[in-house]
Amino acid sequence: PGCLLLQFLSYLGACDRLLKQGYDEGQVEEAMEMFQYSEKKAAEFLHLLAQFNDMGFQQNEIKEVLLLCGNQREKALEELVMK
């Protein structure tokens, strides 16, 4: 049980840090789940999601492309432009 508690506290800490960067709570939780609770990968995903969103791309398309491209910015941008 102690191990689960530590994992949960780690998850909460990661979510808190991402929320403090200004990301939406729902998106933070979704990103953490998508990347098996890897804060680094979730942060990369959220950063690129916001960046591509600001460029005018649709959020559902961005998510799909980022997952397919493994958060590789240039590759994802290429895919988005081609859609």
N, C-alpha and C positions, 0 to 999 in steps of 0.2 A: 504493500500500500504506500510506503514512503516514496518509492520510485515514481508511482503515478502522481503523487502530490508534487514532486519536484518537476515532473514533465508539465503538469498543469500550471505551476507557478512560472516556469520558463515560457510557456505559451502566453500567459497573461502579460508577462514582461515584454515579450516581443510585440504583442498586439498594442500594448500601451506606447511603446516607442514609435511604432508605425502611425498610430493615431495622432501622436504629438507632431508628426511630420505633416499633418493636415489631411491624411487620407480618410475616406469614408469608412465607418465602422463595418458595414456590410461587406465592402470590398476587401477590407483587411482580413476579416474572418474567412471569406471565400478564397483569397490568395493563400492564406496560411494552410487551408485544407488542401488546395490544389497542389501545393508544393511540400506535402507531408511535414508541415510545421517548420520548414526552413525559413528563418527570418530573412536571410540574405536573398534567397530566390524570390520570396514574396515581395521584398522591397524593390528588387529589380523589376518585377512584373508591374507593381503599382506605379513605379516611376515611369515606365514605358507606356503604360495604359493612360496615364495623365498626359504625357507628352503627345501621344497619337490622338488622344481625345481633343486636345487643344488645336491640333492640325485639322480637325473637322471629320475625322473618321468615326464610324459607328462603333459604339462600345462592344457590342456582341461580336462584331467582325474582328476588332482588335484582340479581344480575349482569345478567340479561336486561333488567330494567326500567331499570337505570342506563344500559345501552348504548342502549336505545331513546330514553331521555329526555336523553341527552347529559350525564349527571351533574347534571341540574337537580334539586336536593333536593326541593323542594315537589311538582313534577310526578311525580317518582319515588315519593314517599310516597303521593300520591293513587292512583297505579296499584297500588301494593302493597296498600293498604287495600281497593281495589275487587276484588282477586283473591279 
